[in-house]
Amino acid sequence: MELNKDEAIFLLTQHYGNRRLQIAKGDDLEATVNTIIQKDLGDFCWSMDFCEFFIQQLFTQGFVPICTQVPFARKYRPIFVLLPKLHRIRCLLQNFTRLHVDRGARKKSRKYHMTIDSAFGLVIEGCIEQHGES
């Protein structure tokens, strides 16, 4: 059985509860980031919106959009959910010399601090802890 979007959102709201914040296109994502940080809501949000502009906005605000499949009762088809992840502790940039940062991103980045090669070992340890060693 196929669920419509409203039914899927209802089930996902019950599934995630207060553990993950629901976000959608049209939300003020800058305010969302501030809420996540101030209330320590974890790294993940969830959304049923997959439009290109929304994905671009997520990247602009520092999210890494990830998609996952959420299986429900056998009578329903699995639902695909966007899980925007906001890494607040670790990140890794490769090919830094070729990185182009547009004017809008530079303006928004004034409130952030970036270091280079200051915790590479910790970043690798965090990646292995989260995903395992391959």
C-alpha positions in Angstrom: 0.0 0.0 0.0 1.3 3.5 -0.9 1.2 6.2 1.7 0.5 9.8 0.7 2.9 12.5 1.9 0.7 13.6 4.9 0.3 10.0 6.1 4.1 9.5 5.8 4.8 12.7 7.7 2.4 11.6 10.5 4.1 8.1 10.7 7.6 9.7 10.6 6.7 12.2 13.4 5.6 9.3 15.6 8.7 7.3 14.5 11.3 10.1 15.3 9.3 11.8 18.1 11.4 14.6 19.7 14.7 12.9 18.8 15.0 14.6 15.5 13.7 18.0 14.3 11.5 18.0 11.2 12.5 20.6 8.6 10.9 21.5 5.3 11.4 23.8 2.3 10.5 27.3 3.2 11.9 26.9 6.8 14.4 29.5 8.0 17.4 27.1 8.0 19.7 29.6 9.6 17.3 29.8 12.6 17.0 26.0 12.5 20.8 25.7 12.8 20.8 28.1 15.8 18.0 26.1 17.4 19.8 22.8 16.9 23.0 24.3 18.5 21.2 26.1 21.4 19.0 23.2 22.3 21.6 20.5 21.6 19.3 18.5 19.4 21.9 16.2 17.9 23.3 16.0 14.4 20.2 14.8 12.4 17.0 16.4 11.3 14.5 14.8 8.9 12.5 15.9 5.9 10.2 14.7 3.2 11.3 17.5 0.8 13.7 16.5 -1.9 13.6 19.5 -4.2 16.9 20.8 -5.6 16.6 24.3 -4.1 16.0 22.9 -0.6 19.0 20.6 -0.9 21.1 23.6 -2.0 19.9 25.6 1.0 20.8 22.7 3.3 24.4 22.6 1.9 24.6 26.4 2.3 23.7 26.2 6.0 26.3 23.4 6.6 24.1 20.3 6.4 25.1 17.1 4.6 21.9 15.7 3.2 21.6 11.9 3.5 18.7 9.7 2.3 17.5 6.6 4.1 14.7 4.1 3.8 12.4 3.7 6.7 10.5 0.5 6.7 7.1 0.5 8.4 4.4 -2.2 8.8 4.4 -4.8 6.0 1.2 -3.3 4.5 3.1 -0.1 3.6 5.9 0.4 1.1 9.1 1.7 2.7 9.4 5.5 2.9 12.5 7.4 1.7 13.4 10.2 4.1 16.0 12.9 3.9 18.2 13.1 6.9 20.1 16.4 6.8 23.1 16.0 9.1 24.8 19.0 10.7 28.3 18.0 11.7 29.2 20.3 14.5 32.5 18.7 15.6 34.3 17.2 12.7 34.6 17.7 9.0 37.3 17.2 6.4 38.0 19.2 3.2 40.2 17.7 0.5 41.7 19.7 -2.4 41.5 22.8 -0.3 43.5 24.8 -2.8 40.8 24.4 -5.4 37.9 25.3 -3.0 35.8 28.2 -4.3 33.8 30.0 -1.6 31.2 32.4 -3.1 30.4 35.8 -1.6 27.2 34.7 0.1 28.9 31.8 1.9 31.8 34.0 3.0 29.3 36.4 4.5 27.5 33.6 6.4 30.8 32.1 7.5 31.9 35.1 9.5 30.4 33.5 12.7 32.4 30.3 12.3 36.1 29.5 13.0 38.0 27.0 10.8 41.2 25.3 11.6 43.4 23.3 9.3 45.3 20.2 10.3 44.7 20.8 14.0 42.9 17.5 14.8 43.3 15.2 11.9 43.9 12.2 14.1 40.7 12.9 16.0 38.7 13.3 12.8 39.9 9.9 11.6 39.2 8.3 14.9 35.7 9.8 14.9 35.1 8.5 11.4 36.2 5.0 12.4 34.2 5.1 15.6 31.1 6.1 13.6 31.5 3.9 10.5 34.0 1.2 11.4 37.4 0.6 9.8 37.4 -0.7 6.2 
